[in-house]
Amino acid sequence: MSVVMSQARGQLQAIEEARDALAPRLGVKPEIGIILGTGLGQFAAAMKSAAAIPYGEIPNFPAAAAGPHGQLVAGSLSGQPVAVMNGRVHFYESHSMRDVAFPVRLLRALGVRTLILTSAAGGMNPLYQAGDLVVIVDQLNLMGENPLVGPNEDSLGPRFPDMSEPYSQELIALARGTAREEKIPLREGIFAGVAGPNLETRAEYRFLRWAGADLVGMSVVPETIVAVHGGMRVLAFSVVTDLCLPDALEPVDVPRVLATAAQAEPALTRLVTKVLERLPDAGAPASAAPAGGAPSAGRGKGR
């Protein structure tokens, strides 16, 4: 076996080991996965019959994710079987992109076919206000690396996945309609993913805005790429925790960022909960099989 094939098989083996250790402890077979962003960790408290497993007890899970408090919580939410990753793996923590991808790969191996991402983000759109909820409609990968670079394991997804619809238009429409019915203000925007961990300069904000971005953060993008690679539907929300307007830029106040995320969390939790209630089929469409099967084809403390 070549070195390249060995690396790909090693990745698959690591995912399967984690899946096999977790599945008997969850109590449910999750169809929906949720990854929580900075300051949004109370979401899992709304789940029923939940089993909580610290990341440190999951074989092969990246060690530094969310420090000692990161955990996977599985249970029922709005009548749907859900697995929540409370704490995420960031590229700037010196993890490889394959490490960043691991939680998404694991959720897929457990049966998840619909992925919901949340994040705290800087708002560059001048119409945004701190505390706004934004549904992400497209993305820019400016992280300098891609989680799919390297040997491809075909059972995880195709070599060249299409990214014409990274975020499910069907789920975006569902979120839009749900927000309207629930009278929850919801904006839409394009998310720029950057490596971090430093925040951006005035010139960088101007460039990102010129490139079409409304939001900037240090997560979401690699997770979305990996989810699409695996045939998952993706819906993503950001909370605007600080305004990044180059002509009125202020130093970031981390406690204020966390407080803003916490203030927005109840509305985001209600929106996601109501979306799940209206979700017609959490498991479809899935173009790729679980790990081992054949496919058919915060930016830190601030964001």
C-alpha positions as CSV (number, residue, x, y, z in Angstrom):
1,M,0.0,0.0,0.0
2,S,1.3,3.5,-0.9
3,V,2.0,6.2,1.7
4,V,-0.9,8.2,0.3
5,M,-3.4,5.3,0.5
6,S,-2.1,4.5,4.0
7,Q,-2.9,8.1,5.1
8,A,-6.4,7.9,3.7
9,R,-7.1,4.6,5.4
10,G,-5.7,5.9,8.6
11,Q,-8.1,8.7,8.6
12,L,-11.0,6.4,8.0
13,Q,-9.9,4.0,10.8
14,A,-9.7,6.9,13.3
15,I,-13.2,8.0,12.4
16,E,-14.6,4.4,12.7
17,E,-12.8,3.9,16.0
18,A,-14.4,7.0,17.5
19,R,-17.8,6.1,16.0
20,D,-17.7,2.5,17.4
21,A,-16.8,3.8,20.9
22,L,-19.5,6.5,20.9
23,A,-22.5,4.9,19.3
24,P,-23.4,2.6,22.3
25,R,-23.2,5.5,24.7
26,L,-25.5,8.0,22.8
27,G,-28.9,6.4,23.3
28,V,-30.0,7.8,19.9
29,K,-28.9,7.6,16.3
30,P,-28.5,11.3,15.5
31,E,-29.8,12.5,12.1
32,I,-29.0,16.2,12.9
33,G,-25.7,17.5,14.0
34,I,-25.1,21.0,15.6
35,I,-21.7,22.6,16.2
36,L,-21.8,25.5,18.6
37,G,-19.7,28.6,18.4
38,T,-18.1,30.9,21.0
39,G,-20.5,32.1,23.7
40,L,-23.3,29.9,22.4
41,G,-22.7,26.8,24.6
42,Q,-26.0,26.8,26.5
43,F,-28.0,25.4,23.5
44,A,-27.5,21.8,24.6
45,A,-29.4,22.5,27.8
46,A,-32.7,22.5,25.8
47,M,-32.2,18.8,24.8
48,K,-34.2,15.9,26.4
49,S,-32.8,12.6,27.5
50,A,-29.3,13.9,26.8
51,A,-26.1,11.9,27.1
52,A,-23.0,14.0,27.5
53,I,-19.5,12.7,26.5
54,P,-16.4,14.8,27.1
55,Y,-14.2,15.1,24.1
56,G,-11.4,13.6,26.1
57,E,-13.3,10.3,26.2
58,I,-13.7,10.1,22.4
59,P,-10.9,8.1,20.7
60,N,-8.8,10.2,18.3
61,F,-10.6,13.4,19.0
62,P,-8.3,16.5,18.7
63,A,-7.0,17.0,22.2
64,A,-7.2,20.8,22.7
65,A,-10.8,21.4,21.4
66,A,-12.6,23.8,23.8
67,G,-10.2,22.9,26.6
68,P,-11.4,20.5,29.3
69,H,-15.1,21.6,28.8
70,G,-15.8,20.4,25.3
71,Q,-18.3,17.7,25.0
72,L,-20.7,15.9,22.6
73,V,-24.3,15.9,23.8
74,A,-26.8,13.6,22.2
75,G,-30.5,13.5,22.7
76,S,-33.9,14.8,21.4
77,L,-34.6,18.3,20.4
78,S,-38.0,19.3,18.8
79,G,-38.6,15.6,18.4
80,Q,-35.5,15.1,16.3
81,P,-32.5,12.9,17.2
82,V,-29.7,15.4,17.6
83,A,-26.0,15.4,18.4
84,V,-24.5,18.7,19.6
85,M,-20.8,19.5,19.6
86,N,-20.4,21.9,22.4
87,G,-17.0,23.5,21.6
88,R,-15.2,23.3,18.2
89,V,-11.8,22.7,16.9
90,H,-10.0,25.8,15.5
91,F,-7.3,25.8,12.9
92,Y,-5.4,28.5,14.8
93,E,-4.9,26.2,17.8
94,S,-2.2,24.5,15.6
95,H,-4.5,21.7,14.6
96,S,-4.2,20.4,11.1
97,M,-7.2,20.9,8.8
98,R,-7.9,17.2,9.1
99,D,-8.2,17.7,12.8
100,V,-10.7,20.6,12.2
101,A,-12.6,18.2,9.9
102,F,-12.7,15.3,12.4
103,P,-15.9,16.4,14.4
104,V,-17.9,16.7,11.1
105,R,-16.6,13.4,9.9
106,L,-17.5,11.8,13.2
107,L,-21.0,13.2,13.1
108,R,-21.5,11.9,9.6
109,A,-20.3,8.4,10.6
110,L,-22.8,8.4,13.5
111,G,-25.6,9.0,11.0
112,V,-25.9,12.8,10.7
113,R,-27.1,14.0,7.3
114,T,-28.1,17.6,8.2
115,L,-25.5,19.9,9.9
116,I,-26.3,23.1,11.6
117,L,-23.4,25.4,12.4
118,T,-23.4,28.4,14.7
119,S,-20.7,31.0,15.3
120,A,-19.8,34.4,16.6
121,A,-18.6,36.7,13.8
122,G,-17.5,40.2,13.1
123,G,-20.0,42.2,11.1
124,M,-18.6,44.2,8.1
125,N,-22.0,45.0,6.5
126,P,-22.8,48.6,7.5
127,L,-26.5,47.6,7.9
128,Y,-25.6,45.1,10.7
129,Q,-25.9,45.8,14.4
130,A,-24.1,44.0,17.2
131,G,-26.4,41.1,18.3
132,D,-27.9,40.5,14.9
133,L,-28.6,37.0,13.8
134,V,-27.4,36.2,10.3
135,V,-28.1,33.1,8.2
136,I,-25.1,32.4,6.0
137,V,-25.9,32.1,2.3
138,D,-22.3,31.7,0.9
139,Q,-18.7,31.7,1.9
140,L,-15.2,32.8,1.0
141,N,-12.3,30.4,2.0
142,L,-9.5,32.7,2.9
143,M,-7.9,30.4,5.5
144,G,-4.9,29.6,3.3
145,E,-5.6,25.9,3.4
146,N,-8.4,23.4,2.6
147,P,-9.4,20.3,4.7
148,L,-9.7,18.2,1.5
149,V,-6.1,18.6,0.5
150,G,-4.2,15.3,0.5
151,P,-5.3,11.7,-0.2
152,N,-9.0,11.3,-0.7
153,E,-10.9,8.4,0.9
154,D,-13.7,7.7,-1.5
155,S,-16.0,6.4,1.2
156,L,-15.9,9.8,2.8
157,G,-16.8,11.7,-0.3
158,P,-15.7,12.4,-3.9
159,R,-12.3,13.8,-4.9
160,F,-13.8,17.0,-6.4
161,P,-17.0,17.9,-4.6
162,D,-19.2,20.6,-6.1
163,M,-19.6,23.8,-4.0
164,S,-22.2,25.6,-6.0
165,E,-24.6,25.3,-3.0
166,P,-22.5,25.0,0.1
167,Y,-25.5,26.1,2.3
168,S,-28.8,24.4,1.5
169,Q,-31.2,26.8,-0.2
170,E,-34.1,24.7,1.0
171,L,-32.9,25.1,4.6
172,I,-32.2,28.8,4.2
173,A,-35.7,29.3,3.0
174,L,-37.0,27.3,5.9
175,A,-35.0,29.4,8.3
176,R,-36.2,32.6,6.6
177,G,-39.9,31.6,6.9
178,T,-39.5,30.3,10.4
179,A,-37.9,33.6,11.5
180,R,-40.7,35.6,9.9
181,E,-43.4,33.5,11.7
182,E,-41.6,33.7,15.0
183,K,-40.9,37.4,14.6
184,I,-37.2,36.9,15.0
185,P,-35.2,39.4,13.0
186,L,-32.9,37.5,10.6
187,R,-30.3,38.9,8.2
188,E,-28.5,37.1,5.4
189,G,-24.8,37.3,4.6
190,I,-21.7,35.9,3.1
191,F,-19.1,34.6,5.5
192,A,-15.3,35.0,5.1
193,G,-13.3,32.4,6.9
194,V,-9.8,33.5,8.0
195,A,-7.1,31.6,9.8
196,G,-6.7,33.9,12.8
197,P,-5.9,34.2,15.6
198,N,-5.3,37.9,15.3
199,L,-8.2,40.1,14.3
200,E,-8.1,42.0,11.1
201,T,-6.6,45.4,10.1
202,R,-8.6,48.2,8.6
203,A,-7.2,47.4,5.2
204,E,-8.1,43.8,5.6
205,Y,-11.7,44.6,6.5
206,R,-11.9,46.9,3.4
207,F,-10.5,44.1,1.3
208,L,-13.0,41.5,2.7
209,R,-15.9,43.8,2.2
210,W,-14.7,44.6,-1.4
211,A,-14.6,40.8,-2.0
212,G,-18.2,40.5,-1.0
213,A,-18.1,39.3,2.6
214,D,-20.6,40.5,5.2
215,L,-19.1,38.5,8.1
216,V,-15.7,37.3,9.1
217,G,-14.7,34.5,11.5
218,M,-12.2,31.7,12.2
219,S,-14.4,28.7,11.7
220,V,-17.5,27.5,9.7
221,V,-15.8,27.4,6.3
222,P,-13.7,24.2,6.7
223,E,-16.6,22.5,8.5
224,T,-18.9,23.3,5.6
225,I,-16.5,22.1,3.0
226,V,-16.1,18.8,4.8
227,A,-19.9,18.4,5.3
228,V,-20.6,19.1,1.6
229,H,-17.8,16.6,0.7
230,G,-19.7,14.0,2.8
231,G,-23.1,14.7,1.2
232,M,-24.6,16.6,4.1
233,R,-27.0,19.5,4.0
234,V,-25.7,22.6,5.8
235,L,-27.5,25.4,7.5
236,A,-25.3,28.0,9.3
237,F,-26.0,31.0,11.5
238,S,-23.7,33.7,12.9
239,V,-24.3,36.1,15.7
240,V,-22.7,39.5,15.0
241,T,-20.7,40.1,18.1
242,D,-18.7,43.2,17.0
243,L,-18.8,45.7,14.2
244,C,-15.8,45.7,11.8
245,L,-16.3,49.0,10.0
246,P,-12.8,50.2,9.0
247,D,-13.7,53.9,9.2
248,A,-15.1,53.5,12.7
249,L,-13.0,50.7,14.0
250,E,-12.6,50.2,17.8
251,P,-10.4,47.7,19.6
252,V,-12.2,44.4,20.2
253,D,-13.4,44.0,23.8
254,V,-13.5,40.2,24.4
255,P,-15.9,40.3,27.4
256,R,-18.3,42.4,25.4
257,V,-18.1,40.0,22.5
258,L,-19.0,37.1,24.8
259,A,-21.7,39.1,26.4
260,T,-23.2,39.9,23.0
261,A,-23.2,36.3,22.0
262,A,-24.9,35.3,25.3
263,Q,-27.6,38.0,24.8
264,A,-28.4,36.7,21.3
265,E,-28.3,33.0,22.3
266,P,-32.0,32.7,23.4
267,A,-33.3,34.0,20.1
268,L,-30.9,31.7,18.2
269,T,-31.9,28.7,20.2
270,R,-35.5,29.4,19.6
271,L,-35.0,29.9,15.9
272,V,-33.0,26.6,15.5
273,T,-35.5,24.8,17.7
274,K,-38.4,26.0,15.6
275,V,-36.5,25.1,12.4
276,L,-36.1,21.6,13.6
277,E,-39.8,21.3,14.3
278,R,-40.5,22.2,10.7
279,L,-37.8,20.1,9.2
280,P,-39.5,17.6,6.8
281,D,-36.8,15.0,6.6
282,A,-33.6,15.4,8.6
283,G,-31.9,12.5,6.9
284,A,-32.3,13.6,3.2
285,P,-30.7,14.1,0.8
286,A,-27.5,12.3,1.5
287,S,-25.3,11.5,-1.4
288,A,-22.6,9.8,0.7
289,A,-22.8,6.9,3.0
290,P,-21.5,6.6,6.6
291,A,-17.8,6.0,7.1
292,G,-16.9,2.7,5.5
293,G,-19.8,2.8,3.0
294,A,-19.7,3.8,-0.7
295,P,-20.8,7.2,-1.8
296,S,-23.1,7.8,-4.7
297,A,-20.9,10.0,-6.6
298,G,-14.9,31.9,16.5
299,R,-12.9,33.2,15.8
300,G,-11.2,32.3,19.1
301,K,-12.6,33.9,22.2
302,G,-14.0,36.6,19.9
303,R,-15.4,34.7,16.9
